[in-house]
Amino acid sequence: MKVKRKLKLNDKVEVICGKDRGRVGKVIRISGKDDRVVVEKINMVKRHTKPNMLNQQGGIIEKEAPIHISNLMLICPRCAKSVRVGRKVLEDGSRVRICKKCGESVETDA
């Protein structure tokens, strides 16, 4: 069964619970099978790595860890608030995501 996602790449999101609650970042990667999202500079973890071809030095590397999609809310580009996302079918048959607060489309113009 195909599940509709409320977030897409490059969306601006706010964390609504957890250690990074209230912080805002951009979606970098979405994992479809386990509903997890990697957000820029959110949920940072430290990983101990051995020296290899990519990292000659080795050591402790800080990187973003995935966070569950239910812990994020989209920030509407029009009203600049964290909002719930709805869907709307336009006259030409295309589907767009809409902001539940202001009713405007939240699709990125890129």
C-alpha positions, -999 to +999 in steps of 0.1 A: +000+000+000+014+034-010+015+060+018+012+097+011+040+117+026+035+152+040+072+162+035+094+164+005+131+172+000+142+207+008+111+215+029+117+236+059+105+217+090+103+222+128+109+195+154+079+192+177+093+168+203+126+153+215+159+168+224+158+192+195+123+205+201+116+239+185+146+238+161+142+244+124+160+228+095+158+216+059+150+181+049+181+164+033+169+128+029+137+107+033+137+070+040+104+056+027+104+022+043+107+032+079+092+068+078+124+085+089+138+118+077+173+134+080+172+171+087+201+195+083+219+201+117+192+183+137+196+152+158+234+153+156+253+122+168+289+113+172+304+082+154+338+067+160+354+058+127+385+038+118+409+053+092+400+044+057+404+057+021+379+085+025+390+095+060+427+090+064+427+103+100+398+084+115+384+097+148+351+110+160+327+124+133+295+143+140+267+137+116+229+139+114+208+109+124+173+101+111+143+114+130+108+099+127+085+118+104+058+122+131+081+144+151+083+170+124+059+197+112+062+216+079+067+253+081+045+272+056+065+295+034+036+320+032+025+323+068+058+312+084+042+289+110+044+252+116+013+238+100-006+206+092-006+197+055-036+190+034-040+180-002-060+197-030-067+188-066-066+217-089-088+223-120-061+209-143-060+176-123-027+182-105-024+177-068-008+202-045-001+203-007-018+231+011-014+248+044-043+241+068-040+275+085-038+299+055-051+276+027-022+285+003-001+260-016+032+250+002+049+236-029+084+249-035+089+270-066+122+252-075 
